[in-house]
Amino acid sequence: MDAERLADEIASRLRAERARVNLTLREAAERSGVHYVSISRYEQGKLPPLELLYRLAETYGIEATALLPPLTSVADTPKKRAKGG
């Protein structure tokens, strides 16, 4: 899985979890300590730092791993070969 797909998967899960707990961006920001503009960006596909991913997961009452795609989809991505090798 490339970085763009990973970011899209996480964004989708972040949006879904915030909706599930019925929080606005500002409410999620207040509870998590993550600025609402940052949350919006993460929900639009910017990869959040790991620490903030954990904070948001805690705010939504879930494990941080619930925001990540299954490991098999990451492992299925072919590796790029190094140049000159």
C-alpha positions as CSV (number, residue, x, y, z in Angstrom):
1,M,0.0,0.0,0.0
2,D,1.5,3.3,-1.0
3,A,1.4,6.4,1.3
4,E,-1.5,8.0,-0.5
5,R,-3.7,5.0,-0.2
6,L,-2.7,4.6,3.5
7,A,-3.6,8.2,4.1
8,D,-6.9,7.8,2.4
9,E,-7.7,4.7,4.5
10,I,-6.9,6.4,7.7
11,A,-8.8,9.5,6.7
12,S,-11.9,7.5,5.9
13,R,-11.7,5.7,9.3
14,L,-11.1,9.0,11.2
15,R,-14.2,10.5,9.6
16,A,-16.3,7.4,10.3
17,E,-15.3,7.2,13.9
18,R,-15.9,10.9,14.6
19,A,-19.3,10.5,13.0
20,R,-20.0,7.4,15.0
21,V,-19.5,9.2,18.3
22,N,-21.4,12.2,17.0
23,L,-18.8,14.9,17.5
24,T,-18.2,18.0,15.5
25,L,-14.6,18.9,14.5
26,R,-14.5,21.5,17.2
27,E,-15.8,19.0,19.8
28,A,-13.3,16.4,18.8
29,A,-10.6,19.0,19.0
30,E,-11.6,20.1,22.4
31,R,-11.6,16.6,23.8
32,S,-8.4,15.4,22.1
33,G,-6.3,18.5,22.3
34,V,-5.7,18.3,18.5
35,H,-6.6,21.5,16.6
36,Y,-9.8,21.2,14.6
37,V,-8.0,22.3,11.4
38,S,-5.5,19.5,11.9
39,I,-8.3,17.0,12.4
40,S,-10.0,18.3,9.2
41,R,-6.7,17.8,7.3
42,Y,-6.2,14.3,8.6
43,E,-9.8,13.5,7.6
44,Q,-9.0,14.8,4.1
45,G,-6.0,12.6,3.6
46,K,-3.0,14.1,5.4
47,L,-1.2,11.5,7.5
48,P,-1.3,12.3,11.2
49,P,1.7,11.8,13.5
50,L,1.4,8.6,15.4
51,E,0.9,10.4,18.7
52,L,-2.1,12.3,17.4
53,L,-3.6,9.2,15.9
54,Y,-3.5,7.6,19.4
55,R,-5.1,10.8,20.9
56,L,-7.9,10.8,18.4
57,A,-8.5,7.0,18.9
58,E,-8.7,7.5,22.6
59,T,-11.2,10.4,22.1
60,Y,-13.3,8.2,19.9
61,G,-13.1,5.3,22.4
62,I,-11.3,2.9,20.1
63,E,-7.9,1.3,19.8
64,A,-5.5,3.1,17.5
65,T,-5.2,0.0,15.4
66,A,-8.8,0.4,14.4
67,L,-7.8,3.5,12.4
68,L,-5.2,1.5,10.4
69,P,-5.9,-0.7,7.4
70,P,-5.4,-4.5,7.9
71,L,-1.7,-5.5,7.9
72,T,-2.4,-7.9,5.0
73,S,-3.2,-5.0,2.7
74,V,0.1,-3.3,3.6
75,A,2.0,-6.6,3.2
76,D,0.5,-7.3,-0.2
77,T,2.1,-4.2,-1.8
78,P,5.0,-5.1,-4.0
79,K,8.3,-3.6,-2.8
80,K,10.2,-1.3,-5.1
81,R,13.7,-2.5,-6.1
82,A,16.7,-0.4,-5.3
83,K,18.4,1.2,-8.3
84,G,21.7,-0.3,-9.4
85,G,21.1,-3.6,-7.6
